[in-house]
Amino acid sequence: MRDIADRLGVSSMTVSKALNDKEGVSEELKERIKVLAVEMGYRYNAAARSMKEGLTHHVGVIIPERFTGPTQSFYVRVFQHISKHLEAQGYYGILHILNEEDEQALILPKLYSDNKVDGFIVLGQVSKAYIEMVQAMSVPKIFLDFYDEHAEIDSVVTDNFYAAYELTNYLIQQGHRRIAYVGNLHSTSSIQDRFLGYYKSLLEHRLTLLPDLIVNDRDERGSFIDMELPEQLPTAFVCNCDQVAHLLVQKLSSMGIRIPEDCSVTGFDNDIYATLCDPKLTTVEVDMEQMARVAVQSILKKIDNPNRRFGRVQVQGNIIYRDSVRTHHSTPDNP
């Protein structure tokens, strides 16, 4: 500790506090001290530390199985960021894939019953009944990328509402007036908030929300379904995620509809589907790095002090402008 302190011009006490995640040292300085410790060849003795503190120095990350299919990589990438930030703090992330049977039967991970972790990050929305089970767990927990009415459970989410609001504003600025929203409004809090942002933009511009312009994209289990498009196509679609936007572009193209010449399409997430799509999608970039960092900082502070509360923390998204949106010039046949 003295060697590290001399290199950085701080006291040994400051180094000790930083390495043990104690209060009184800024997050920036903690990070500098820990990075330098690694560079100088020091390593945590995890076993000794666990015996001393009564902690496992493991955090469980629960992801529902329906979000981990071969075509869904978003949450796996978020988990990678979580693991990186945990390791920088001397912790390790343990991934638990929650299968549908255990979710329906309300079976908690053995990681919890066997006392293998100090807390949980629940990544991706689970059922209401399972949330009740999570709420009853006697360890710190945080929701990541969703929230619900259980306000006593802290959450970290993208500012879905404002990002979708800005995206819809952009389409209106490009001359679009008949704009559809694609997503199952009863599926996740993220889809709901993105819809509400879209709806606020319509309200502010005195545009009527028409029922046939809400297009369902998935069933109650979260599996994608064939989208039923309105008889009179909108001039633009706001999709709840890039994968759905990609599927919609494929469907429209099979119908002979050109994107963006005949119809504009936007996504959300800025994941691999945004650039696989032809044309590449205008979308909202979710800052998964920042979301993971905030979630890790929050759960570790709650482990250190289980009474700590953070409420709902929102991480800003940014619109990425690409080729799937075109200025719309209304005609009598296509308002």
Backbone hydrogen bonds, N-H to C=O, Kabsch-Sander energy under -0.5 kcal/mol:
donor,donor_aa,acceptor,acceptor_aa,energy
5,A,1,M,-2.6
6,D,2,R,-2.5
7,R,3,D,-1.8
8,L,4,I,-1.7
9,G,5,A,-1.5
10,V,5,A,-2.0
15,V,11,S,-1.8
16,S,12,S,-2.5
17,K,13,M,-2.6
18,A,14,T,-2.3
19,L,15,V,-2.7
20,N,16,S,-1.4
21,D,18,A,-1.4
22,K,17,K,-3.0
25,V,22,K,-0.5
30,K,26,S,-2.6
31,E,27,E,-2.3
32,R,28,E,-2.0
33,I,29,L,-2.6
34,K,30,K,-2.6
35,V,31,E,-2.5
36,L,32,R,-2.3
37,A,33,I,-2.3
38,V,34,K,-2.0
39,E,35,V,-2.4
40,M,36,L,-2.2
41,G,38,V,-1.6
42,Y,37,A,-2.6
46,A,44,Y,-1.2
49,R,45,N,-2.7
50,S,46,A,-2.7
51,M,47,A,-2.1
52,K,48,A,-2.1
53,E,49,R,-2.5
54,G,50,S,-2.2
55,L,50,S,-0.7
59,V,92,Y,-2.5
60,G,119,G,-2.5
61,V,94,I,-2.8
62,I,60,G,-0.5
62,I,121,I,-2.2
63,I,61,V,-0.5
63,I,96,H,-2.3
65,E,98,L,-3.2
67,F,64,P,-2.0
68,T,65,E,-2.1
72,Q,69,G,-1.9
73,S,71,T,-0.6
77,R,73,S,-2.3
78,V,74,F,-2.0
79,F,75,Y,-2.5
80,Q,76,V,-1.7
81,H,77,R,-1.7
82,I,78,V,-2.4
83,S,79,F,-2.9
84,K,80,Q,-2.0
85,H,81,H,-2.2
86,L,82,I,-2.5
87,E,83,S,-2.5
88,A,84,K,-1.6
89,Q,85,H,-0.6
89,Q,86,L,-1.3
90,G,87,E,-1.5
91,Y,86,L,-2.7
92,Y,57,H,-1.5
94,I,59,V,-2.6
95,L,93,G,-0.5
96,H,61,V,-3.0
98,L,63,I,-2.2
98,L,96,H,-0.7
99,N,97,I,-0.9
103,E,99,N,-2.1
104,Q,100,E,-2.5
105,A,101,E,-2.5
106,L,102,D,-0.6
106,L,103,E,-0.6
107,I,102,D,-2.7
108,L,106,L,-0.6
112,Y,109,P,-1.6
113,S,109,P,-1.3
114,D,110,K,-2.9
115,N,112,Y,-1.6
116,K,111,L,-2.8
117,V,111,L,-0.7
118,D,58,H,-3.1
119,G,58,H,-0.5
120,F,140,P,-2.2
121,I,60,G,-2.7
122,V,120,F,-0.5
122,V,142,I,-2.9
123,L,62,I,-2.9
123,L,121,I,-0.8
124,G,122,V,-0.8
124,G,144,L,-1.8
131,I,127,S,-2.2
132,E,128,K,-1.7
133,M,129,A,-1.3
134,V,130,Y,-2.5
135,Q,131,I,-2.8
136,A,132,E,-1.2
137,M,133,M,-0.6
137,M,134,V,-1.3
142,I,120,F,-1.8
143,F,154,D,-2.7
144,L,122,V,-3.0
145,D,156,V,-3.3
151,A,149,E,-2.2
153,I,150,H,-2.0
154,D,141,K,-0.5
154,D,152,E,-0.7
155,S,311,G,-2.3
156,V,143,F,-2.2
157,V,313,V,-2.8
159,D,315,V,-2.4
160,N,158,T,-2.8
163,A,159,D,-2.1
164,A,160,N,-2.4
165,Y,161,F,-2.0
166,E,162,Y,-2.6
167,L,163,A,-2.2
168,T,164,A,-2.3
169,N,165,Y,-2.3
170,Y,166,E,-2.1
171,L,167,L,-1.7
172,I,168,T,-2.3
173,Q,169,N,-2.6
174,Q,170,Y,-1.3
175,G,172,I,-1.9
176,H,171,L,-2.1
179,I,177,R,-1.0
180,A,236,A,-2.6
181,Y,213,L,-2.9
182,V,238,V,-2.6
183,G,181,Y,-0.6
183,G,215,V,-2.8
185,L,183,G,-0.8
187,S,184,N,-1.9
188,T,184,N,-0.6
192,Q,188,T,-2.0
193,D,189,S,-2.7
194,R,190,S,-2.3
195,F,191,I,-2.1
196,L,192,Q,-2.5
197,G,193,D,-2.0
198,Y,194,R,-2.0
199,Y,195,F,-2.8
200,K,196,L,-2.4
201,S,197,G,-1.7
202,L,198,Y,-1.8
203,L,199,Y,-2.6
204,E,200,K,-2.5
205,H,201,S,-1.4
206,R,203,L,-1.7
207,L,202,L,-3.0
210,L,208,T,-0.8
213,L,210,L,-2.2
214,I,211,P,-1.6
215,V,181,Y,-3.0
215,V,213,L,-0.7
216,N,214,I,-0.5
219,D,223,S,-2.5
222,G,219,D,-1.7
225,I,217,D,-1.9
229,L,227,M,-0.8
233,L,231,E,-0.8
235,T,178,R,-2.2
236,A,178,R,-1.2
237,F,264,S,-1.8
238,V,180,A,-2.9
239,C,237,F,-0.6
239,C,266,T,-1.9
240,N,182,V,-1.8
242,D,268,F,-1.8
245,A,241,C,-2.0
246,H,242,D,-2.8
247,L,243,Q,-2.1
248,L,244,V,-2.5
249,V,245,A,-2.6
250,Q,246,H,-2.0
251,K,247,L,-2.2
252,L,248,L,-3.0
253,S,249,V,-2.6
254,S,250,Q,-2.0
255,M,251,K,-0.8
255,M,252,L,-0.7
256,G,253,S,-1.6
257,I,252,L,-2.6
258,R,256,G,-0.5
262,D,258,R,-2.2
263,C,258,R,-1.4
264,S,235,T,-2.6
265,V,324,S,-2.1
266,T,237,F,-2.0
267,G,282,T,-2.2
269,D,284,V,-2.7
274,A,271,D,-1.6
275,T,271,D,-0.6
275,T,272,I,-0.8
276,L,272,I,-1.7
277,C,273,Y,-1.7
281,L,274,A,-2.6
282,T,265,V,-0.7
283,T,320,I,-2.0
285,E,283,T,-0.5
285,E,318,N,-3.8
286,V,269,D,-1.5
286,V,284,V,-0.6
287,D,285,E,-0.5
288,M,286,V,-2.0
291,M,287,D,-2.3
292,A,288,M,-2.5
293,R,289,E,-2.3
294,V,290,Q,-2.7
295,A,291,M,-2.3
296,V,292,A,-2.5
297,Q,293,R,-2.6
298,S,294,V,-2.4
299,I,295,A,-2.6
300,L,296,V,-2.3
301,K,297,Q,-1.7
302,K,298,S,-2.0
303,I,299,I,-2.1
304,D,300,L,-2.1
305,N,301,K,-2.0
308,R,305,N,-2.6
313,V,155,S,-3.0
313,V,311,G,-0.6
314,Q,312,R,-0.5
315,V,157,V,-2.7
318,N,285,E,-1.4
320,I,283,T,-3.4
321,Y,319,I,-0.6
322,R,320,I,-0.6
323,D,280,K,-1.0
324,S,280,K,-0.7
328,H,174,Q,-3.3
330,S,328,H,-0.6
331,T,334,N,-1.5
334,N,331,T,-0.6
